[in-house]
Amino acid sequence: MPNDSASPSLLLVDDDHALRQLLGEYLRGEGFLVTEADGGRAMDVALNRGHFDLIVLDLMMPGEDGLSICRRLRGQDIATPIVMLTAKGDEIDRIVGLELGADDYLPKPCNPRELLARIRAVLRRQQAVPMRSTADRGPVSFGDCTLDPQARVLTRAGKRVRLTGGELDLLSVLVRHPRVPLTRDRLASLVHGRAHEPFERSLDVTVSKLRRVIEPDPKQPRYLQTVWGVGYVFVPDSVG
């Protein structure tokens, strides 16, 4: 259903009826508006009917699986945050999901309380951006790229580049701290407001994705540099 109130609206996409019902009832009890879909077609119908604040998406489904759905949504410029549920134990599936644009993931079977915490964390990240001080909002140019944190837009050679909310958050944090090496813990704190273990695991994946987007040569990064034993640093163009 569309989000007609202050309550966050979730779209829960999973072919497992029992699990979908269990999670749906729990999340409704926590104050969310929840619409359930048993696959990609039902999800498309729901998305055509209204706006959702977040999608909970199962990875393993018959027909169009979660990875394909995630790729399709991001290819359509649908930036709705996605928390992916992964039944597979293979880490590569989770990494691929993050590279395709998922904002977080949770292994199945999952604890509903942990899913709730992940959902709230992702929504907080989305809501925190407009509250940043105006000093942090001016557009920043480097190379042929320009990042506008306020509009949440990255352009390269004048053309808009599609990034997920999590990728924009991380890039904005790094750009707002030029020449300051940031540890993983510090990045997690600045992006999420607290330690966030799944973010730490996906940090290298996200940085690699950003390098492919902004760097002239991703294998020899000019702007997003690794500080061995510490973390990452944004190195802007020299002035004067």
N, C-alpha and C positions, 0 to 999 in steps of 0.2 A: 504494500500500500504506500502511497505518497506520504511524505512527512508533513503532516498538517499541524503539528504541535511542537513544543520545545523538546520533546523526547526524541533521541536519536533513532533514526530509521535504519534497520538492518535487512539485508537480503541474504538468506541462508540457503545455499545451493549444495545439496547432497542427495544422492540417490538412495541412501539408507534411511528408510522412512522412520524406523524406530529411533535412530540417533537424531535425525532431524527434528522429530517431535520433542524428544527429551531436551535438546539444546534450545529449541524454540520456546518451550514452556519456561525453562530456567531464565532465559534472557528477557522474556516478557515480565517475569516476576521481578527482574532487576530494573524495570522501567523503560525497556526498549520497545519500539514498534518493530515487530518481526514479520516479514513475509517469507514464506518457504517456497522453494522451487526444487524439483527433483532432477533437474538437468539444464542444459544450455537453452533449450527451446522455451521452457517455462521461465527461465531467468530473463530471456529477451522480452517476453511478454510483460513481465513485471517492470523491467527497466523502461519499456515504452509507456507504461502507465504513470510513472512518477519518479521522483528523486529519492536516492538512498544515500545515507551518510557513509555506509561501509558494506562490503560484501564479504561474507564468510564462504569460502569456496573449497569444495573437496577436490583433491587431486585425482583420485582414481574413480572415474565414473565411466559407464558404458557409453559408446558413441563419442561425443566430443568430451575429452577429459579436461581436467582443470588447467593444465598447462596450455592447451589449445585455446581455451576460453580466455585465459589471462592474456595471451598473445593477441587474440582478436580484439578484446576490449581496449587494450593499450593502443593497438593499431587504429582504432576508431576514435582516438583521443578522449576516451572515457577515463578520467583520472580518479574515479572513486576508489578510496583505499581498499585493498584486498588483504584479508588474512586467510592464508591457505592451510587446509588440513591435509596432512600427508600421512597416509597409512604405510607407505614404503619406508624401510629403514635406510635406504641408500641416500647418503648425503647429497649425491649429485642431483637428485630430483629437487631437493630443496634449493640448491644453488641455482639450478635452471629457473625455478619459480621466481626467485629473487631477481635474477637477470631479466626475466620477462616483465617484471614490474610489480610483483607481489610486495606488500609492505612488511609482512611478517608471516611466520608459519608456526604451526603447532602439530606435533606428531599425534596420530590417533592410535589407540583410543585416548581422548583428551579429557582432562578434568574440566568440567564446566566453569569452575571458579577461575582456573588458569586462562581459559578462553576469554572470560569476562575481563580479566586483567589485561590481556593482550589487546582486546578491542578498545578498552578505555585508554590504554597507552597510545594507540595509533590515533584515536580521535583527539586526544590532548595535543598531539604533535600538530595535527591539522589546525586546531583552534588557536594554538599558541602563536602562530605566525603573525596575525594582525596586531598582537599585543606588544610586539617588539618596538623598541624606541625608534623614533623617526631618524635618529642618527645612523641607524643600521639599515635604513631603507633605500638609500640612494643607489642608482644603478652603478655597477662596477664593470669596467671594460678591461679585458686582457686578451692579447692576441687579436683574433678576429671575433671574439666572443664578448657578449654583454649580458650580465646577470642583473635583473631587476628584482630584488627580494620582495618588494612590496607587491608588485604585480604577479610575482612567482612565475617569471618568464625568463628563459635563457634563449638568446639568439646567437647564431654563428653565421657570419657573413650576411647578416641581415635577415636570415631565415630562422623561424622559431624551431627550437629543438624540443622534442617530447621527452620529458622526464617524469618519473613518479614523484609523489609527494616526499617520500623518504630520501630520494636522490637530491631533490631540490633543498631539503632541509640540511643535508650533510654538506652540500656544496656551499650553501649560504653561510653556514657556521665557519667553514674553512676560509671563505673569502672575507668574512668579517674579522678574521684574526690573521692578517697578512704577516708572513715571516715569523709566526709564532708556532713552533712545533707543538702539536696537540697529541697527547696520549689517547689510547682507546677509551680509557675511563673518562677522560675529560671530554672527549667527543660525545660519548654516551650521555654524560651529564648535560652538555650544552644542547644536544638534540632532543633528549627525552626528559631532562630534568632530574634524572636519577640513573643509577646503573641499570643496564638493560641487556641481559646476557645474550639473547638472540641477535640483537643489533651488533654486538661485538663479533659474533661468529660470521655475520654477513658483511661486516665492514669492508674487508678486502675485496669482496665481490662488487660492492657498490663503488668503491674507489676505482676498480678496474673498469667498470662500466662508464664512469664519469671521464676517465682518461680517454677512452675510445671516442667520446663525444667532443671533448674540448682540446685535446692535445694534437699538435701537428704530427708528432710521432709518439703514439702511446707506449712504445717499448722504451723510449727515452723521455720520460715526462719532464716537461718544462715548468708547468704550473702546480700540479699536485704531486709533490715529491715525497718520497719515503725517507723518514729519519730513522735509521736502523736502531733498534733497541728502544725506540720511543713511540713513534706513530707516524703522523703525516703533517705536512706543512704546505700552505698555499704561498707560492712565490710570485708576486705580481711583476708586471713589466717595470723595468727601471725608469725612474723619472729624472730628467735632466742629465 
